[in-house]
Amino acid sequence: MLMKQHGTTVGVRIGAILSAGLLASCSAGSTSTNIGRIAPGSVIVATTAAPASLDFTTTSGAAIPQALMGNVYETLVRISDAGQPEPFLAKSWDVSDDRLEYTFHLKDGVTFSNGDAFTADTAAFSIRYVLESWTNGLAKQMAPVEHVEVLGPLTLKVRLKAPSNSWLWSMGTLTGAMMTPGGVDTLATNPVGTGPFTVKHFAVGESISFDAREDYWGTPAAQDAAIRYFADAVSSVNALRVGDVDMVWALQAPELLRTLPEAFGVQVGTTNGEVLLSLNNKRAPFDDPTVRQAVAYAIDRGALDDVVWSGLASDTGGAPVPPTDPWAEDKDYYPFDPDTARELLAGREPEVTLTIPSLPYAQDAAELIYSQLKDVGFKVKLETVEFPAVWLSQVLKQGDYQASLIAHVEPRDMQTLFGNPEYYLGYDSASVRKSFALADEGTPEDQVTHMRAAVDTIMADAGALTLVNMPNIVVTAPGVSGVDPNVITDGLVLSHVRKEGTP
């Protein structure tokens, strides 16, 4: 099968093919109990990693903003395909000469789904709410803000403590979600935003259905929509084959593409998803940088890409930087070198438990990592924990692990990963934190220079290892259009997706 990758047609390298018998033996859908809550004619998207709630102000992870950003919540600015902030709910803005004050001029006539007007007051509330009430670790993206002032019904001034390159960009992500005071009491179950959809029904671990808003301020959504969550790729592809879903988003088993008829469309887009081999820098044996370096040399990233992603992923040289970021460089920090890994271990046989979330790509990758670590002298044990609830609680929040594996898909999250010693990686480098600060406060050119310096230090320390930058493989049923496979920020925007035969 041929597919479109970043707008061009390329051949697909396919690994082992699952038998037709296995495909036929699997359930066509794990959420059939709630399919009745999805309106007829809705565009139905299949994916994995279901959210446990709809409140990303208190819960970390990518699943909630993926479902809500751009669908329910919108932002003052949005990030263009070129990666730059552009006007959205704010029709324009002015920046003071010292880069400390931003004056936003807001669009008129925008309303929240509960009928509240979107004004400078609600925008100020949203920013203050992040500063004062959020417990999600990404709330620190709003930390540069010193003061918020309402200058008029549609004019908002934000003063920063210091110039910040990252702040305006982050306002196009979940931390910039515009909310209303009348909607924050039901964030976990009935979020209220200015977007083209409202949440019709949320079945925890199973599905989210959306109603298109007839009173939406912009171009209305093409039709109602829903996201259904599947435990594995085979089930999601089976659901697509029999017509239970219209699209598979972020397919994590590309070997299944060979099983699909030619009529199905396949696109491969870019993502922000660094598939991170997370090493707990605060717990033995990974409190020793030489042991972390040994791990980095022991992993054959190219082989892992071939086995798990059929060669469709991007190799970033082990660095936690998507290839689309301005500070990405063509460096291979840790080429596959098991002999060097053995030399670094110097006869030691560290005992390591890999705590792996119950996600298809993680399970598949863990098997190869297990064998490669054993090959250089590690004593390895694999344990699987349920995702999201158990993994988020045990690994992310409590830091109760030695090594793990997860795709960090939040955009430009390197400061989150490596700028806070209390984060679950436990990485602590004053030099890196200084580079982050200089990057944020300097000119755009300074930002690139200092971010690259931070990457070099992180990789010298082997604070963690990026196995690949995850591709976004999207498969669509015949008649489905309007799909953009490239993931620029954090939302799976559904308003432009349409299937034939829908009024």
N, C-alpha and C positions, 0 to 999 in steps of 0.2 A: 504494500500500500504506500502511496505517496502522501506526504503531508506538507502543509505550509508552515515554515519556520521563519518568524519575523518577516512575513510577507513574501517569502520565496518558497519554491517547491523543492524539497530535498528528499532523498531516499532515507528509509528508516532502517537502522541496524537493529535486528531483533535477536534476542537470546532464545532460551528454551521456550517452546510453545506448549501451553497447557492443552491437554487433550480435550476433544469435544465432549467426551463423556464427563469430565470434571466440570466443564461449563454447564452442562445440562443438569448435573446433580445438585447444583447450588441454587439456593432460593433466589428468586428474581428480585426480591426487595425486602430489606429488614424493617421497613416502616409501613407495611401494608395496613396495620391497624389504624393508622391516622390518615391514610390517603383520602378518606372521605371528607376530611376537613379542608382539602385543597380544592379550590373552585375549578369546575370544568373549564377547559380552555387555557388554564394557566401554563406558563412555561415552567417546567419542573427540572431543576438542576440537581444532579447527584454529586456528592462529594463525601469526604471522610472528616473525622475530627469534629464531632458535634460539640456545641457549647453547652455548659451546664446551667447557664443563666443568660440573660440578655443585658446584664449590667457590667460594662467594661470599666466603669469608674472604680469598681472594687475588685474585679477579677482580671488577672493577666491572661495572656494568650491571644492567638490570632483569630480564633473561631468567631467570637462575638463581633469584632469590627468587620470581619469579612462579610458577615451577614447584614450588618446594619449601616455601615458607612456608604454613603451615596444612595442608599435605598430609603432609609428612615432618617438618618442624620446627614446634615450638610455643614459646610465650613465657609468661613469668610473668604478664603482663597482655596483654590484647588491646584494640584500639581499637574502641569502639562505633560504631554508625551515626551517632551524634551527635558523633563525633570525640574522645571522652574515654576514658582508660584505665579498664578494668574488670577484675575478677578473672578469671583463667584457670587456669594451673598454680599460681599463688598464689591461694588461696581468699580471702585478705584481706591487708592490710598496715597498719602503723602508721607515722605520720610524726612525728618529734620537733618540738617547738615551734619550734626554730631552722631547721627544714626541711633539716637536714643528714643525718639518719639515717632510713633506711627499714627496717623490720623486716617481712619477708615470712613468712607462714605458708602452707606449701605443702600441696597436696593429697596425701593418702596413697593408695598403691596404683597410682601411675602408673609405667609401665615404658617403657623404650626398646625399639625393635624388635629389638635384639640380646639382650634379656633383662635388661639392667642396670636397676637400680632408679633412678628419679628421686628425688633427695634434695637436701638443702641442699648437700651436698658437690659434686654434679654441677652444681648451679646456680652455686655459687661458682666452680667450674672454668670454666664457660661465660663468666662475666663476665671472669675473669682471662685467658682465652684471647683474648678480643677485645683486651684491653689489651696483652698481651704478644706475640701471634703474628699477628694479622690484619695484612694489608697493604692490604686494601681501604680506600680513603679514608674510607668511612663509619665506620670504627673510631673516629674522633675523637668520635663521638656518645657513646662510653663514657668520654671523657676526664674528665668531672666526678667520676668515682669515685676516692676516695682509698684506701678500704680495704674489704675484704669479709671478713666473719667468720661462721663457722658456729656457731650457738648451740645447735643440737640437730639431730636427724636430719631434721626438717622445718621448721626455723626458720633464716632467713638474715638477717643484718644487713648493710646496705650504707651506708657513710658517704661523703658527698660532700665535695668540697673547698669548695664554695660552693653556696648554693641554686640549683637548676636547674629551670626550667619544662619544658625540652625533654627532660631525661634520662628521666623516667618514661615519657613519650610514646614515645620512641625504643625503649624496652624492649618495645613492642608491635610492633616491626618486625624486620627481619633481624638487627640488631645485638643483639637480645634473644633470638635463637634458642638454645634449650637443647640442649646437646650432652653427650656422655659421653666420658671419656678413651678408652674402648674403641672409639670410632667415628671419631676424627679422622684416622687414618692412611689412610682411604679416602674422604675427603670428595669428591674429584673424580669418583668413579665409583659409590660405594655409600654415600650419606649415611645416617646413623643418627639418628633422632629419636624423639620421643614421639608423633608424629602418627598419623592414621588410615591412612596408606599406607606401604608400602615401595617403593623403586624396583626394578622387575623387570628392566628393560632400558633402556639409554641408548645411542642411536645418534646420534653427534655430527652436528649439523646436520639431523637428520631427525625423531627422535621420542624420547619418554620414556614408558614404560609403568609403571603403578603397580598393585600388588596391595593390595587392602583387607586390613587387619590384623584377624584374628579375635580377637586378644588385646588389641585397643585398649581403653584404660582408660575411654573415654567412649562415646558413641553411635557404633557402627561406621558406616563409609561405606556408602552405598546399594549400591555395586557397584564392581568394578575400573574403572580409568580410564586414559586415555592422552592425551598432547598430541602432535599431529603438526604439523610446521613446514613452511610453504609459502613459496615465493619470491615469490608475488604473490597478490593478492586474487582474481583470476579463478580460479586453480587451487583455492584453498580453497573458493570458492563452488561450483565444479563438483563438488568432492568431496562437498559437502553435498547437492547436487541428486541425485547418483547413490547416496547412502547410504554412502559411504566414511567420512564423519565425521558426528557428531550435532549439532555446534555450531561456529559460527565466532565466535571471540572477538576483539574489537578489529578489526572489519572496517575496512580503510583505504581502501575505494573504495565509498562509499555509493551511487554511481550504479548499482551492481549490484543494489540492492534491487528495482528495478523489474522485474528479470528473474525474480524468484522467485514461485512460486505463492502464493496467499493462505494456504495451509495452514501456511506457515512463519512462526514467530514472530519478531518484531523488537523489541528493547528498546534504549533509549539510556540509559546511566548516566553518572555523574560520574567524573572521574579526577583524579589528581594530575599529569597529563601536560602540563607546559609545553613546547610545541613551540618550542624556542629557536633563534633565529638567532644562533649563537655567533660572536662577534667576538674575535679574538686581540688583547687589549689590549697585548700586548708586541711585536707585529709590525706594521710599516708595511703599509697606511696607518692601521690601526686603533689605533695608539698615540696618535693624534690624536683627542680627543673630538669635535671638530667633524665629522670624517669619520664617526664612529659615529652622531652625531646625524643627519647627512644620510641615512645608510642608514635610520634609523628613520622619518624623514619620507617616504622614497621608497617604502615598502612599503604597499600597500593591503591591510590585514589582512582587511577585510570581503570583498574580492574573492577573496582566497586561501581564506577559509573556504568561500565559495560554490563555488569550483572544485574544491577538494580534499575538503572534508567536507560538501558540499551544504548549507551553512548550519547544520549541527548542532553545531559547536564553540562554545565560549564565548570572548568577547573580554574580556580582562583589562586592556585599555588599554595593552598592551605590557609590563605588569609581570609578574614571575616569581612570581605568587601565585595558586593555585587559588581559585576563588570561594568554596569551602567553608572556607578558613582565616579565623580571626577578624579578621585584619588586612587582609583584602581590602577595597578601596575602589572606588567607582564613579568612577574617574578615567581620562581618555584622555590619556596622557602624550605620545603622538606621533600625532595625527590625520594621515591621509594628506594630504600637502602637498608635491607635487613641486617647486613653485616655491621653497619654503623650503629644500628639499634642495639645489637648484641654487645658491641664495644662500650656503649654508654651504660648498659646495665652491669657490665664488669662482673659477670657471674651471678649477679643477684637474680632471684626468682620472685618478683613482687606478686602478691596475691591481689587480684582485682575482681570486683563484681561489676558487671555491666548491667545497669538498671535501665531497661529498655521499655519505652511506652508501647502500648498495644496499637501501633500504627503500621500499616503494611510495609512502607519503605524502611522504617526503623527495624522491623523484625528481619527483613531480608538482608539489610546491611549488617546487622549485628552478627549474623552467622559468618560472614566473611571476615569481619573484624576479629571475631573470636579466634578463628584459625590463624590469622596473621600475627596476632599478639602471642598466641601460644608458640608459634614457630620461632620467635626470637627470645623466649624464655619466661614470659609471664604465665602465672597460674591463673586461669580465667574461669569465672562462673557467670552464666547468664541468668538474669531474672527478668520476667515480664511484669509490668505493672499497668493497671488500667489507665487509659487516657480518655478524658482529661483529669478527672477528679483526683485519682491517687497520685498520678505523676506530678500534677501541679502542687498538691499538698506536700508530698514527701520530698520531691527533688527540688522544685522551684522555690517553694516557700520555706521549707525546713532545711534544705541543703543536706538532706540525709541520704548521701550516695557517695560513691567513689568516682564512677564514670557513667555517662549517659549519652544519649543520642537524640537530637531533636532538630527540626528545621525552625530557625528563628526567622520569621518572615516579616516582622515589623520593619518598615523602611528606615534606613540610616540609624540603626540601633547599636552601633559600635560603642558609643559612650555608655549606653545602658549595660552592655555586656561586660565592658572592661574598665569603666570609669568609677565603679562603686565596689569597694572591697566586701560589702555586705551582700552583694548579689550572689546568686547561687554558685557562680563559678569561683568565687572567693579570690579573684585576681586583684592584686594590690601592687600598683606601681605609681609612685609619685611622679615619675618622669612622664608616664603616659597621661596622667591627669593634667599635667602642665601643658603637654602638647595639645590635648583637647581644648583647654582654656584658650591657648594662643590661637588655635584654629578658629574658634568661635568668635573671638573678638577682632581678628585681623581682617585684612582685605580678602576678597575671594581667592586671590593668588596665595596669600598667606594660609588660607584655610587648606588648600591642597597640599602645600608644603608641610604643614604641621600634622595634618592627618596622615600623610605618608610616613612621617617620622614615628607617629604613634603605632602604625601598623608594623613597622620594622621592629620596634621594641617588643610589641606583643608577640610577634612571631619568634624573635630571639629567645623570649621566655617560654615559648610554646604554651601560652596561657590557655589555649584550646586549639583545636584543629578543625578547619572547615574542610569537610570531605568533598563536597561539590556545591555549586550554586544550583539549586533545584530548577529544572525546567517546569513550565506550566503546560501540561499536555491536556488539550481540550478536544473532546469527541462530541460531535453533534449529529442528531438524527437528520434525515433528509427533510428539507423545508425550513430548518432553523437558520436564522440570519441575525446579523447585528452583534456578533460576539467578538470582543477584543480580548485575545489571550494574554496580552502583556499586563503584568501586575506592577503598577507604578507606586501605589501607596498600599492601603490596607483593605479596600473594599472590593467585593464582587458585585459590580453595578449591573443591575438586571433591567433597567428601564428601557434600554435600547434593543434588548433581545426579543425576537419575534419568531413565531412559527406560523407557517402557512395554514390557511383555513380558519384563523381566528379573526373575528370581526374587529 
